Amino acid sequence: MIKMEKIFMPVFLICCLFFSAESCKDSNHVPALYVFGDSNVDAGNNNKLKTAFKANVTPYGIDYPGGLSASGGRLSNGFIFVDFFAKWLGLQPPPAVNNVDLNTTETIDGFNYASASGGILEDTRFKDNENLYMGKQVSMFKDTVEQYLPKHFKNKTELSNYLSKSIFVVSIGANDFIFNLEMNMAPRIPNPKQISKFSKKLLKHLRDYIKELYQLGARKFLINEIGAGGCAPQLYLMNKQQPGGCDRRTNQELVSYNKHLAPEIKKWKKVTQKLIFRTHENV
């Protein structure tokens, strides 16, 4: 399991992008953390879906406090990035919304809507495996805002203030390349123009989802660049003959998306001045 001290500095720096160093741990400044994305941040939303992409079996969770049953279905041996982030903010790690009974829970620390194998596009999936794509995750958050959260606040103004101070993590996009561009075009190799066009298509859809979250009250976003998706387990097994076992072509395609991300976010800022964006660079 990753040790807290190893991730302390990156999380601290990300937090301070939003607030002063003194207030980073004050939950009054960050009342909740909401998470959207794929397997990198999935906390168990796939457990009840018809999919092979779930982690409610061993050896997942072997280093999580309380073991597999307590880990909830995280695709990790222990904590995932957003768990550390939440703890540093003084919050409880946001639970997978699919694993929570919203009729009995009282938490307002935030929820996790991420889904392993999910992508920005609705048709991003592997064969018949179910997942929650970004649009579905946003729809579920809308239900949270309209049906669950009003029960815990006195009025709309108080709820609006809570949402505006919360942080929204978005970590998604790799599966769109793996399941759509790579697998659908095989054995043909996508050329740079096709990759660039596809990256822009993804960002257009992502922009629309960010706009929806804004309309629901979100104001502060941490948007992850896509990491080395070509080193995902299924691609690693397919490319053992390559040095390191990773699919280098897929990783190169993801770099194209990352290059488009920051300039695109600058455009979003100009249109909506009230939004605060930060990108988290994946090495």
C-alpha positions, 0 to 999 in steps of 0.5 A: 500500500502507498504510504501517506508520507509518499503522497503527502506533498503532491496532495498538499500542493494540489490543495494549496492551488485552491486555498492558503497553506494554513487553511488546507486542512480546514473542512469549513473551506472544503466541505466535500469532495465529489469524484468522477472518473474511471478505474483510477478513482473508482471506489466500488460503483461497478460492484453491482453492474454486469461487468468483469471490471470490478474489484470486490474480489481478492487480492484487491483491498489486501492492504486497506484497513479492514481488508477487502470488505472495507475497501468497497471495491477500489481497484487497488491493494489499498487507498486510491489517490482521492482517498488521500486527498479527502483525508488531507482535507479533513474529510472521509474518503467519498464512498461509491454512491452505488454502495450507499443507501441514500435513505439512511446515510447522513454523509455530506462529505461527498460521493464517488461516481467513478466507474472502472472501464467508463469513459467520456463517451457513452459507447466506451465499453469493452464488449457487453460489460456495463459501466457508468460513462461520464454522462451517467455519472453527472446524471447521478450527481444531479439526483444527489443535488436534487433529491439527497442534499436538500434534506441536509440543508436549511435552504437553497442558499446554504446548499449553493454555498456548500457546493461552491466550496466543494472540490470536484475531481474529474479523472477520465478519458483513457478508456475512450482511447483504448476501447474506441480508437485502439480496438475499433480501428485495429489492425489499422494504426490511427494517424496523428490527425485522427488522434488529434481529432478524437482528442478534441471530440472527447474534450468537447463532450467533457466541456459539456459535462463540466457545464452541467456540473456548473449548472448544478452548483460546482465551481472548483474542479481538479481535472486529471491528465490521462496517465499511462493507459497503455500500461493498463493490465489488459494491455500489459498482458498483450504487450509483454514482448515490448520493453516494460510491457506497456503499449507505447503507441497508446501512451503516445496517443494519450499524450496528444489528449493531454496537450489539448487539455490545458489550452481547452481549459483556458477557453472554458475559463474565459467563457465562465469566469466563476469557475476555478480549474486546476489540472493535475499532471500525470507523469 
